[in-house]
Amino acid sequence: MNGAEALVHTLVGGGIDVCFTNPGTSEMHFVSALDRVPGMRSILVLYEGVATGAADGYWRLAERPASTLLHLGPGLCNGLSNIHNARKASSGFVNIIGEHASWHLKYDAPLASDIEGLARPLSHWVKTAPNSKAVAPEAVNAILEARKGHIASLILPGDSAWEESAGPAATPALSVSSNQFGSIEAAVRALTSGEPTMLVIGGRAIRGEALELAGRIAGKTGATLATQFFSSRIERGAGRVPTYRIPYFVEPALKALAGFKHFVTVETREPVAFFAYPGKPSLLKPEGSQVHSICEPFDDGLSALRALADALDAKPSHALHQARGENLLPTGPLNQQSIAQILCALIPENGIVVDESVTTGRESIAITAGAAPHDWLQNMGGSIGYGLPVAIGAAVACPDRRVISLSGDGSAMYTIQALWTQARESLNITTLIFANRAYQILLAEYAGVGAGVPGPKAAAMMSLENPTMDFVAMSKSMGVPARRASTCEELIAALQANLKEPGPNLIEVVL
Amino acid sequence: MNGAEALVHTLVGGGIDVCFTNPGTSEMHFVSALDRVPGMRSILVLYEGVATGAADGYWRLAERPASTLLHLGPGLCNGLSNIHNARKASSGFVNIIGEHASWHLKYDAPLASDIEGLARPLSHWVKTAPNSKAVAPEAVNAILEARKGHIASLILPGDSAWEESAGPAATPALSVSSNQFGSIEAAVRALTSGEPTMLVIGGRAIRGEALELAGRIAGKTGATLATQFFSSRIERGAGRVPTYRIPYFVEPALKALAGFKHFVTVETREPVAFFAYPGKPSLLKPEGSQVHSICEPFDDGLSALRALADALDAKPSHALHQARGENLLPTGPLNQQSIAQILCALIPENGIVVDESVTTGRESIAITAGAAPHDWLQNMGGSIGYGLPVAIGAAVACPDRRVISLSGDGSAMYTIQALWTQARESLNITTLIFANRAYQILLAEYAGVGAGVPGPKAAAMMSLENPTMDFVAMSKSMGVPARRASTCEELIAALQANLKEPGPNLIEVVL
């Protein structure tokens, strides 16, 4: 058994049985091992950013790591921005990065680069397997890292892959998290002070029992239950505990937080501005208010909320639950509000929404609060091009659920190759491209940073006109059936049809 | 004048008047400055890998640097693999990378990352402008680096961009290169020894006077004049000095070099294998042969060849020149040979060929040696997805010349967004997509690394069937007119039509 076979065995044995793959010559022994070692589903992508984004989406739904297979330093480079997004979401996975055989490196062949140097800034763990016998033990270390929600990058030189190994290595059973969280005393005092308090939850604390407990605490104490503008995964919709979303832009965020004296944070930190703006603050809380962290990001928010609910004697009956929204389908022109109303009515029960809707969905998503219960995934790292790939990972993790992937036109074009993999794997993904034919968000940001009114050259840098893109044709060209919608009636009809069809499909929503 | 305006002034003053751009919020002051500072052509791209590849292509033809505008760490990440390719080609340009305002960094906002750490492995020069007054002087340093064929990465925090500057800074006149090269004595001895000698030229030594001098030297001494398998830019075709291309695969390369006793190298190093293979050597020269470097990569090959030609008394009459190939247009099925014959006949005078043809063009390009005189550009870093972007840069640098961009289907999908920018800028680019519907080269590599015969899972990782892509529809969806060709007759007709039409167009060549 060579090093590559030992690696695949070790990954599968350690619970990593999906690999998002874009291999080259230096990875051929890994590819070859897929035929001899059972249990690994290998999914081909046309670009590495699709692989890393898919691994992010897989983690968020499956709650366990996948792997990626990347072709040397440049293959890693192409995956880095979605690794950045995954890292900010605390999504763990193992990158297998091919490398030249050790004895070839000194000749500085065309593809030679400093892979460790490229991997380090965005990985929690980086290691080059020094020989074929070290591959399996290092894979175990990588798996253990990834299970913590970390980015593990295992570099696999050709000779480590093709030479004889000592066989696979066993990964210890999933270590239960440490139940680690901070002191709840200050939070209890704040929540019982009678002063306006916001309970801000993030990470895994926005779903399941944790969300329910947060709802009880808010109901019992009168605190406002909130999430950051972006969260990695929220369970929301009818029957769930609703949360208030802190606004994106600085001015409305300051206004929303004004008056609060305390912020109790769980698996997140105090709200900060997404970008810096001249003369505007980075911190959004009002002066004189206090932040009480009971659980740092990626610590054990569930245990923290259990302790807090116990201390406050918050009971199930204290929790408020979202009512189902009225299914009033709008007619006429499409705009942010009518699109959100249509989604509220049509998101299917147990659907998964991957939100990269940027301008179109950014301020109107509250309208969908009363949709059928669903998961809502957002971009934690701010690097666009996350949506279409994350939808792949979510659909692979949950083949029985429908994924609705919302994307701006500008953001969709970052990783548009993802559509081909959606077709190849017959994934149940309905993509909506909001074609406003601009980097619309930048028009607001341009004013926000005090740059004034764009002149012709600046305006051209934010326009996606000339030529306009035809997303219906583009989608079909990669094997994904597509429709176009320009009115509410058309979007409703297209969405109703698409949600019924198995496999992927797409709607170009012309705005 | 704020820092961003001073930066644009300084770039333009320093001869950098093209910027390949994909901006975000943190770059809005730079974008705004474009309207107030004349002289900078800003070209919008939909993905950063298109920007960096275009800057590479621009350098290769214009022989001076362009700039890119990238959105923070993730924007840089998306451009890194084509930066890798450019670095290996010694193409210089200045990356302007936006960053949060300095005072915002400590809050670890979503887009915060270690930009310097990400830039360093592939940049020759990295600097964060510490304040608005430092922007222009640091831009001068970046320009001077880029002029050397280096990658310069200037990180521009928001406050350095929007606060008051001390105005632009002047870049010193282009410093003439140092005429640096090594001793020619050993090379003279080798070339006059009567023993088989190969003169291997690279870098800027494969064009103009340098190529002519190399031809004289080869003619006078009987040496074989050769280039590496990949070169950044070759002037070739009828009337030019022809060169022998050292093969890609190890076995034919060993065979081709067997018998040579001396290798004289100019602006390149001794031939090495592209990849490592079990049991095969990395160095391709025969045992007992000697390498005589008279000029390291990116030193002054022209001066070295002048000295060598003088020492050998090589005269213009000694040079062999390529005859025009017969324009026999093939008929019937398309294959590597017939495609190359068609290109030989139809490449227009003074055309620019950007070659990412991978399997389809890899072994048959010698057939085009007798085409009308043209430039031929290849990928020096081995990271696919270089071709469509490099074609943009070449077309921007040479608006009066036709660019022919040859791409595999797999490689085209890496940076397919480039088509939109080609349409937007009405660039004279004819793209040929060779649709063999596979990562065909990997089938050869799979055997080459000793992985045997691919089983079903491995074979699936190299297939681009299921679904097949429709490049005609995809191209049109981004505004580039397209045709399909499945026979020689169809390809000839399509190419003849496309070469006459101004602006970009595309042919899907179905194999």
Boltz contact constraints between the chains, C-beta under 6 A:
constraints:
  - contact:
      token1: [A, 21]
      token2: [B, 461]
      max_distance: 6.0
  - contact:
      token1: [A, 23]
      token2: [B, 461]
      max_distance: 6.0
  - contact:
      token1: [A, 25]
      token2: [B, 275]
      max_distance: 6.0
  - contact:
      token1: [A, 25]
      token2: [B, 445]
      max_distance: 6.0
  - contact:
      token1: [A, 28]
      token2: [B, 445]
      max_distance: 6.0
  - contact:
      token1: [A, 28]
      token2: [B, 446]
      max_distance: 6.0
  - contact:
      token1: [A, 28]
      token2: [B, 449]
      max_distance: 6.0
  - contact:
      token1: [A, 28]
      token2: [B, 451]
      max_distance: 6.0
  - contact:
      token1: [A, 29]
      token2: [B, 451]
      max_distance: 6.0
  - contact:
      token1: [A, 31]
      token2: [B, 458]
      max_distance: 6.0
  - contact:
      token1: [A, 31]
      token2: [B, 461]
      max_distance: 6.0
  - contact:
      token1: [A, 32]
      token2: [B, 451]
      max_distance: 6.0
  - contact:
      token1: [A, 32]
      token2: [B, 458]
      max_distance: 6.0
  - contact:
      token1: [A, 34]
      token2: [B, 457]
      max_distance: 6.0
  - contact:
      token1: [A, 34]
      token2: [B, 458]
      max_distance: 6.0
  - contact:
      token1: [A, 35]
      token2: [B, 455]
      max_distance: 6.0
  - contact:
      token1: [A, 35]
      token2: [B, 457]
      max_distance: 6.0
  - contact:
      token1: [A, 35]
      token2: [B, 458]
      max_distance: 6.0
  - contact:
      token1: [A, 44]
      token2: [B, 461]
      max_distance: 6.0
  - contact:
      token1: [A, 46]
      token2: [B, 413]
      max_distance: 6.0
  - contact:
      token1: [A, 47]
      token2: [B, 414]
      max_distance: 6.0
  - contact:
      token1: [A, 74]
      token2: [B, 81]
      max_distance: 6.0
  - contact:
      token1: [A, 74]
      token2: [B, 84]
      max_distance: 6.0
  - contact:
      token1: [A, 74]
      token2: [B, 383]
      max_distance: 6.0
  - contact:
      token1: [A, 77]
      token2: [B, 80]
      max_distance: 6.0
  - contact:
      token1: [A, 77]
      token2: [B, 81]
      max_distance: 6.0
  - contact:
      token1: [A, 78]
      token2: [B, 81]
      max_distance: 6.0
  - contact:
      token1: [A, 80]
      token2: [B, 77]
      max_distance: 6.0
  - contact:
      token1: [A, 81]
      token2: [B, 74]
      max_distance: 6.0
  - contact:
      token1: [A, 81]
      token2: [B, 77]
      max_distance: 6.0
  - contact:
      token1: [A, 81]
      token2: [B, 78]
      max_distance: 6.0
  - contact:
      token1: [A, 84]
      token2: [B, 74]
      max_distance: 6.0
  - contact:
      token1: [A, 84]
      token2: [B, 113]
      max_distance: 6.0
  - contact:
      token1: [A, 88]
      token2: [B, 110]
      max_distance: 6.0
  - contact:
      token1: [A, 100]
      token2: [B, 276]
      max_distance: 6.0
  - contact:
      token1: [A, 101]
      token2: [B, 276]
      max_distance: 6.0
  - contact:
      token1: [A, 104]
      token2: [B, 276]
      max_distance: 6.0
  - contact:
      token1: [A, 104]
      token2: [B, 282]
      max_distance: 6.0
  - contact:
      token1: [A, 107]
      token2: [B, 272]
      max_distance: 6.0
  - contact:
      token1: [A, 107]
      token2: [B, 282]
      max_distance: 6.0
  - contact:
      token1: [A, 109]
      token2: [B, 272]
      max_distance: 6.0
  - contact:
      token1: [A, 109]
      token2: [B, 274]
      max_distance: 6.0
  - contact:
      token1: [A, 110]
      token2: [B, 88]
      max_distance: 6.0
  - contact:
      token1: [A, 110]
      token2: [B, 381]
      max_distance: 6.0
  - contact:
      token1: [A, 110]
      token2: [B, 382]
      max_distance: 6.0
  - contact:
      token1: [A, 111]
      token2: [B, 382]
      max_distance: 6.0
  - contact:
      token1: [A, 113]
      token2: [B, 84]
      max_distance: 6.0
  - contact:
      token1: [A, 114]
      token2: [B, 121]
      max_distance: 6.0
  - contact:
      token1: [A, 117]
      token2: [B, 121]
      max_distance: 6.0
  - contact:
      token1: [A, 118]
      token2: [B, 121]
      max_distance: 6.0
  - contact:
      token1: [A, 121]
      token2: [B, 114]
      max_distance: 6.0
  - contact:
      token1: [A, 121]
      token2: [B, 117]
      max_distance: 6.0
  - contact:
      token1: [A, 121]
      token2: [B, 118]
      max_distance: 6.0
  - contact:
      token1: [A, 158]
      token2: [B, 276]
      max_distance: 6.0
  - contact:
      token1: [A, 162]
      token2: [B, 278]
      max_distance: 6.0
  - contact:
      token1: [A, 272]
      token2: [B, 107]
      max_distance: 6.0
  - contact:
      token1: [A, 272]
      token2: [B, 109]
      max_distance: 6.0
  - contact:
      token1: [A, 274]
      token2: [B, 109]
      max_distance: 6.0
  - contact:
      token1: [A, 275]
      token2: [B, 25]
      max_distance: 6.0
  - contact:
      token1: [A, 276]
      token2: [B, 100]
      max_distance: 6.0
  - contact:
      token1: [A, 276]
      token2: [B, 101]
      max_distance: 6.0
  - contact:
      token1: [A, 276]
      token2: [B, 104]
      max_distance: 6.0
  - contact:
      token1: [A, 276]
      token2: [B, 158]
      max_distance: 6.0
  - contact:
      token1: [A, 278]
      token2: [B, 162]
      max_distance: 6.0
  - contact:
      token1: [A, 282]
      token2: [B, 104]
      max_distance: 6.0
  - contact:
      token1: [A, 282]
      token2: [B, 107]
      max_distance: 6.0
  - contact:
      token1: [A, 381]
      token2: [B, 110]
      max_distance: 6.0
  - contact:
      token1: [A, 382]
      token2: [B, 110]
      max_distance: 6.0
  - contact:
      token1: [A, 382]
      token2: [B, 111]
      max_distance: 6.0
  - contact:
      token1: [A, 383]
      token2: [B, 74]
      max_distance: 6.0
  - contact:
      token1: [A, 413]
      token2: [B, 46]
      max_distance: 6.0
  - contact:
      token1: [A, 413]
      token2: [B, 417]
      max_distance: 6.0
  - contact:
      token1: [A, 414]
      token2: [B, 47]
      max_distance: 6.0
  - contact:
      token1: [A, 417]
      token2: [B, 413]
      max_distance: 6.0
  - contact:
      token1: [A, 423]
      token2: [B, 467]
      max_distance: 6.0
  - contact:
      token1: [A, 424]
      token2: [B, 466]
      max_distance: 6.0
  - contact:
      token1: [A, 445]
      token2: [B, 25]
      max_distance: 6.0
  - contact:
      token1: [A, 445]
      token2: [B, 28]
      max_distance: 6.0
  - contact:
      token1: [A, 446]
      token2: [B, 28]
      max_distance: 6.0
  - contact:
      token1: [A, 449]
      token2: [B, 28]
      max_distance: 6.0
  - contact:
      token1: [A, 451]
      token2: [B, 28]
      max_distance: 6.0
  - contact:
      token1: [A, 451]
      token2: [B, 29]
      max_distance: 6.0
  - contact:
      token1: [A, 451]
      token2: [B, 32]
      max_distance: 6.0
  - contact:
      token1: [A, 455]
      token2: [B, 35]
      max_distance: 6.0
  - contact:
      token1: [A, 457]
      token2: [B, 34]
      max_distance: 6.0
  - contact:
      token1: [A, 457]
      token2: [B, 35]
      max_distance: 6.0
  - contact:
      token1: [A, 458]
      token2: [B, 31]
      max_distance: 6.0
  - contact:
      token1: [A, 458]
      token2: [B, 32]
      max_distance: 6.0
  - contact:
      token1: [A, 458]
      token2: [B, 35]
      max_distance: 6.0
  - contact:
      token1: [A, 461]
      token2: [B, 21]
      max_distance: 6.0
  - contact:
      token1: [A, 461]
      token2: [B, 23]
      max_distance: 6.0
  - contact:
      token1: [A, 461]
      token2: [B, 31]
      max_distance: 6.0
  - contact:
      token1: [A, 461]
      token2: [B, 44]
      max_distance: 6.0
  - contact:
      token1: [A, 466]
      token2: [B, 424]
      max_distance: 6.0
  - contact:
      token1: [A, 467]
      token2: [B, 423]
      max_distance: 6.0
  - contact:
      token1: [A, 467]
      token2: [B, 479]
      max_distance: 6.0
  - contact:
      token1: [A, 469]
      token2: [B, 478]
      max_distance: 6.0
  - contact:
      token1: [A, 470]
      token2: [B, 477]
      max_distance: 6.0
  - contact:
      token1: [A, 473]
      token2: [B, 473]
      max_distance: 6.0
  - contact:
      token1: [A, 473]
      token2: [B, 477]
      max_distance: 6.0
  - contact:
      token1: [A, 474]
      token2: [B, 474]
      max_distance: 6.0
  - contact:
      token1: [A, 474]
      token2: [B, 477]
      max_distance: 6.0
  - contact:
      token1: [A, 477]
      token2: [B, 470]
      max_distance: 6.0
  - contact:
      token1: [A, 477]
      token2: [B, 473]
      max_distance: 6.0
  - contact:
      token1: [A, 477]
      token2: [B, 474]
      max_distance: 6.0
  - contact:
      token1: [A, 478]
      token2: [B, 469]
      max_distance: 6.0
  - contact:
      token1: [A, 479]
      token2: [B, 467]
      max_distance: 6.0
